[in-house]
C-alpha cells in the first residue's frame, strides 16, 4: 500500500522511516505499518476508521500488487500504485498508461459479485479508463460457468481468463474452458450426439429454465426435449455463455423457428438480434467482455441451420426454408444417428463434417 507522508509524497510500506507519520491517500486519516516474518509489509487504518475505499488485503494480494508494479516498470512503463479516483470513489491497484490508453490493473484475490464488478468497470469507463482484471490463487479452483463469464476478457480477440501467479511473478492466460453440452472432453461426432441425447432424456426439470423450455417444446411440437432435431446439438466446443447447457438455447431457437411462417426473412443484423432474444434469459453476465462474445455461438448455429437446409442465405437475407423435423421417438432418432433412418429424418443430418 502507498500512503502520503507528512510531506505529501507517496511511500511504499517497505520504505518507511522510523518516527514518520503516514496517512491514507483516499481519506487522509492516519495509518500504521504492519509487518512480520510471515507478513508482507503494509499499512492499515486505525481501529474505528471510516474509509470509503478501505478493503482488507491478503498477503497474496499485497505481494502480487507489488510484483505487478515491478513487472510493468520492467516493461518500460510508469505504473502508479493505488491512485485514488475521487470522481468515482475507486482506487485501482495499479494505474498505467499503455498505447495511448490509461489502464486500471486489478489483482482480485477476494470474492467479488457480478454486480460490484459491473459497477467498478462502469466507473472506470466513465473516466475513459480500460479495466484489466487478473485473478489470484483463490480463483484457481474449478470455476463455475458463472465465474468464468464474470471474469472473461477478450485478449487478442480471444475469450480469456487472466491470472497472476505470485510464485513465478508472471501473467497466465487460461483459455481451456471450451466445452460441448454434457461433455468435458472432445468426442467423436456420433458418440457426442448419443451422449447428448441420453442426457436430454435424463433432464431434471427442477431447473426453471429447462422446465419452461420443456413445456414450450411440448406445447409447440408435442415432443420431449430428447426428440429434438440433430441440428439442435452443439458439436463444436464453445466458451461458456449460457446458464444451462448450450443445447437448450439451440433447442429454444429451433422451437421458435417452428412458430415462424415459412419464408420469413431477416437481415444479418435482425437475425443476430433474433438469436439473442431467443436466448433470454439463458445468457450469462459478462462483466468484462462485450456482447460480441456471443458471436461464435451465433455463427455456429447459423452455419448448422444453413447446412441442414433449414434456412438459406440469399439476397443478403436469411430465409426460413423449412421447419426442422422432430423425431417421433428415440428409436427413430438413434436409427438416424446410425445412418439407417428414413429419408425424412435424414434431412436434418446435413451438418458440416466433424471438425
C-alpha positions in Angstrom: 0.0 0.0 0.0 1.2 3.5 -0.8 0.4 6.4 1.5 1.4 10.1 1.6 3.8 11.1 4.4 3.6 14.5 6.1 5.4 15.9 3.1 2.7 14.6 0.7 4.9 12.1 -1.1 3.8 8.6 -1.8 5.7 6.0 0.2 6.0 2.2 -0.1 5.3 0.3 3.1 8.7 -1.4 2.9 10.4 2.0 2.6 9.0 3.7 5.8 11.3 5.7 8.1 11.0 5.4 11.9 9.2 8.3 13.6 7.3 9.4 10.5 3.5 9.7 10.4 1.7 8.3 7.4 -1.8 8.9 6.0 -4.3 7.1 3.7 -4.2 8.7 0.2 -8.0 8.4 0.0 -9.4 9.5 3.4 -6.3 11.3 4.7 -6.7 9.5 8.1 -3.6 8.2 9.9 -2.5 4.6 9.3 0.1 2.4 10.9 2.6 0.0 9.5 2.1 -3.8 9.8 4.9 -6.3 9.1 6.3 -9.5 10.4 8.2 -12.6 9.4 5.2 -14.1 7.5 3.5 -10.8 6.5 4.1 -8.6 3.5 4.7 -5.0 4.8 1.6 -2.9 4.5 -0.3 -0.1 6.1 -3.7 -0.4 7.9 -6.2 2.0 9.1 -6.5 2.6 12.9 -9.5 0.9 14.7 -12.7 2.7 14.1 -11.5 4.5 10.9 -14.2 5.0 8.2 -12.7 5.0 4.7 -14.9 4.6 1.6 -12.2 2.7 -0.3 -10.7 0.7 2.5 -10.6 -3.1 1.9 -8.9 -5.9 3.7 -5.9 -7.2 1.7 -4.5 -10.7 1.9 -0.8 -11.4 1.8 -1.1 -12.7 -1.7 -2.8 -9.5 -2.8 -0.2 -7.3 -1.3 2.6 -9.4 -2.8 1.0 -9.7 -6.2 0.3 -6.0 -6.4 4.0 -5.2 -5.8 5.1 -7.8 -8.3 2.7 -6.4 -11.0 4.1 -2.9 -10.3 7.7 -4.1 -10.7 6.7 -6.1 -13.8 5.2 -3.1 -15.5 8.2 -0.9 -14.7 10.5 -3.5 -16.3 8.3 -3.2 -19.5 9.4 0.5 -19.6 6.0 1.7 -18.4 5.3 4.1 -15.5 2.8 2.4 -13.3 1.2 4.1 -10.3 0.0 2.2 -7.2 -3.3 2.9 -5.6 -4.2 6.2 -7.2 -7.5 7.4 -5.7 -10.1 8.5 -8.2 -12.4 10.8 -6.3 -14.9 11.2 -9.2 -15.9 7.5 -8.9 -14.6 6.9 -5.3 -12.4 4.0 -6.5 -8.8 3.1 -6.1 -7.4 0.7 -8.6 -4.4 -1.5 -7.6 -2.4 0.0 -10.4 -2.9 2.7 -12.9 -0.7 2.8 -16.0 -0.7 4.4 -19.5 -0.2 2.0 -22.3 -0.6 2.6 -26.1 -2.3 6.0 -25.5 -4.8 4.4 -23.1 -5.0 4.6 -19.3 -5.4 1.1 -17.9 -6.6 0.2 -14.4 -5.0 -3.1 -13.4 -6.8 -5.0 -10.7 -5.4 -8.1 -8.9 -8.5 -9.9 -7.5 -8.0 -12.4 -4.7 -11.2 -12.0 -2.7 -14.8 -12.8 -3.6 -16.5 -10.2 -5.9 -20.1 -10.2 -7.0 -21.0 -9.6 -10.6 -23.0 -6.5 -9.7 -20.0 -5.0 -7.9 -17.7 -5.9 -10.8 -20.1 -4.2 -13.3 -20.2 -1.1 -11.1 -16.4 -0.8 -10.8 -15.9 -1.3 -14.6 -18.6 1.2 -15.3 -16.8 3.7 -13.1 -13.5 3.2 -14.9 -15.1 3.5 -18.3 -16.8 6.8 -17.3 -13.3 8.2 -16.9 -12.1 6.6 -20.2 -10.0 4.0 -18.3 -9.8 0.5 -19.5 -10.1 -2.1 -16.7 -7.9 -5.2 -16.7 -8.6 -8.0 -14.2 -6.1 -10.6 -13.1 -7.2 -13.3 -10.6 -5.3 -14.8 -7.7 -5.0 -18.2 -6.1 -8.5 -18.4 -4.6 -9.8 -18.5 -8.2 -7.6 -21.4 -9.2 -10.1 -24.0 -8.1 -12.7 -25.2 -10.5 -14.7 -22.2 -11.7 -18.4 -22.3 -12.4 -19.6 -21.1 -15.8 -20.9 -18.0 -14.0 -17.5 -17.1 -12.6 -15.8 -17.9 -15.9 -18.2 -15.5 -17.7 -17.8 -12.9 -15.0 -14.1 -12.5 -15.5 -13.8 -13.3 -19.2 -11.9 -10.7 -21.2 -11.1 -10.5 -24.9 -7.4 -10.7 -25.2 -6.1 -10.7 -28.7 -9.7 -11.2 -29.8 -10.0 -14.5 -27.8 -12.0 -15.1 -24.7 -9.5 -15.4 -21.8 -9.4 -15.5 -18.0 -6.2 -13.9 -16.7 -4.3 -15.0 -13.7 -1.3 -13.5 -11.9 1.0 -16.2 -10.5 2.8 -14.8 -7.4 5.1 -17.8 -7.3 6.5 -17.2 -10.8 5.6 -13.4 -10.9 4.0 -13.9 -14.4 0.7 -13.5 -16.2 -1.1 -16.7 -17.1 -3.7 -16.9 -19.9 -6.4 -19.5 -19.3 -8.4 -20.4 -22.5 -9.3 -24.0 -21.6 -12.9 -23.5 -20.8 -14.3 -24.6 -24.3 -16.9 -27.4 -24.0 -19.8 -29.1 -25.8 -23.0 -29.7 -23.9 -22.7 -32.6 -21.4 -19.1 -33.4 -22.4 -15.9 -32.4 -20.7 -13.6 -33.6 -23.4 -13.7 -33.7 -27.2 -15.5 -36.8 -28.6 -16.3 -38.3 -32.0 -19.5 -36.8 -33.5 -21.6 -40.0 -33.2 -20.7 -40.6 -29.6 -21.3 -36.9 -28.7 -24.8 -37.0 -30.3 -25.7 -40.1 -28.4 -24.3 -38.7 -25.2 -26.3 -35.5 -25.5 -29.5 -37.4 -26.4 -29.2 -39.6 -23.4 -28.5 -36.5 -21.2 -31.7 -34.9 -22.5 -33.7 -37.9 -21.6 -32.4 -37.5 -18.0 -33.0 -33.8 -17.9 -34.0 -32.6 -14.4 -36.9 -30.2 -14.9 -36.2 -28.8 -11.4 -34.3 -26.1 -13.2 -36.8 -23.4 -14.0 -35.2 -22.5 -17.4 -35.2 -26.2 -18.5 -38.7 -26.8 -17.2 -40.1 -23.8 -19.1 -38.3 -24.9 -22.3 -39.6 -28.5 -22.0 -43.2 -27.1 -21.6 -42.8 -24.8 -24.5 -41.5 -27.6 -26.7 -44.3 -29.9 -25.7 -46.9 -27.2 -26.5 -45.3 -26.5 -29.9 -44.4 -29.9 -31.3 -45.8 -32.3 -28.7 -42.4 -34.0 -28.2 -39.9 -34.2 -25.3 -36.6 -32.4 -25.5 -34.6 -35.6 -26.3 -36.5 -35.9 -29.6 -35.1 -32.7 -30.9 -33.6 -32.4 -34.4 -29.9 -33.2 -34.9 -29.3 -29.6 -35.8 -30.1 -28.7 -32.1 -26.9 -30.5 -30.9 -23.8 -28.4 -30.4 -20.9 -30.4 -31.8 -18.2 -27.8 -31.7 -16.8 -26.7 -28.3 -17.7 -23.2 -27.3 -16.9 -20.8 -24.5 -19.4 -20.8 -21.6 -22.1 -18.3 -22.5 -25.4 -19.8 -21.1 -26.7 -20.6 -17.6 -27.6 -24.1 -18.7 -26.1 -26.3 -21.3 -25.9 -24.6 -24.7 -28.0 -27.3 -26.4 -31.0 -25.9 -24.5 -30.6 -22.5 -26.2 -30.3 -24.2 -29.6 -33.5 -26.1 -28.9 -35.2 -22.8 -27.9 -34.1 -21.3 -31.2 -35.3 -24.2 -33.3 -38.6 -24.3 -31.4 -39.1 -20.6 -32.1 -38.5 -21.3 -35.8 -41.3 -23.8 -35.7 -43.7 -21.0 -34.9 -42.5 -18.8 -37.7 -44.2 -19.0 -41.2 -42.0 -20.4 -44.0 -40.0 -17.9 -46.0 -39.8 -15.5 -43.0 -36.7 -13.4 -43.7 -34.1 -11.5 -41.6 -31.3 -9.2 -42.4 -28.0 -10.3 -40.8 -28.4 -7.7 -38.0 -32.1 -8.7 -37.5 -31.1 -12.4 -37.4 -28.4 -11.9 -34.8 -30.8 -9.8 -32.6 -33.5 -12.5 -33.0 -31.0 -15.2 -31.9 -30.1 -13.0 -28.9 -33.7 -12.6 -28.0 -34.3 -16.3 -28.1 -31.5 -16.6 -25.6 -33.3 -14.6 -22.9 -32.8 -15.4 -20.1 -30.2 -18.0 -20.9 -27.2 -15.7 -21.3 -24.6 -15.4 -18.6 -23.5 -12.0 -17.4 -20.2 -10.9 -19.0 -19.0 -8.1 -16.8 -15.6 -7.6 -18.5 -16.4 -8.6 -22.2 -18.6 -7.0 -24.9 -21.8 -8.6 -26.2 -19.7 -9.7 -29.3 -18.6 -12.6 -27.0 -21.8 -14.3 -28.3 -20.8 -14.0 -32.0 -19.2 -17.5 -32.1 -22.3 -19.4 -30.9 -24.5 -17.3 -33.2 -22.3 -18.1 -36.2 -22.0 -21.8 -35.4 -25.8 -22.3 -35.1 -26.4 -20.2 -38.2 -23.9 -22.4 -40.2 -25.5 -25.5 -38.9 -29.0 -24.4 -39.9 -27.8 -23.4 -43.3 -26.1 -26.8 -43.8 -29.3 -28.6 -42.7 -31.2 -26.5 -45.2 -33.5 -25.1 -42.5 -32.5 -21.6 -43.6 -31.0 -20.2 -46.7 -28.8 -17.2 -47.1 -29.9 -15.4 -50.3 -30.1 -11.8 -51.4 -28.3 -10.7 -48.3 -31.0 -12.1 -46.0 -31.6 -15.3 -44.0 -34.8 -17.0 -45.2 -36.6 -19.8 -43.3 -36.8 -22.6 -45.9 -38.3 -25.5 -43.9 -39.2 -26.4 -40.4 -36.8 -28.8 -38.8 -38.0 -32.4 -38.3 -38.6 -33.6 -34.7 -38.2 -37.3 -34.2 -41.3 -39.3 -33.2 -39.4 -41.4 -30.8 -35.8 -42.3 -29.6 -35.6 -45.4 -31.8 -36.1 -43.3 -34.9 -33.6 -40.8 -33.7 -30.9 -43.4 -32.9 -31.6 -45.0 -36.3 -31.0 -41.7 -37.9 -27.8 -41.1 -35.9 -26.6 -44.6 -37.0 -27.3 -43.8 -40.7 -30.2 -46.2 -41.0 -33.1 -43.8 -40.7 -35.6 -42.9 -43.4 -35.3 -40.1 -45.9 -37.4 -37.6 -43.9 -35.3 -37.9 -40.8 -32.0 -37.8 -42.8 -33.0 -34.3 -44.0 -31.8 -32.8 -40.7 -28.5 -34.7 -40.7 -26.9 -32.4 -43.3 -24.5 -30.9 -40.9 -20.9 -29.9 -41.5 -18.5 -32.8 -41.2 -16.8 -33.2 -37.9 -14.0 -30.7 -37.4 
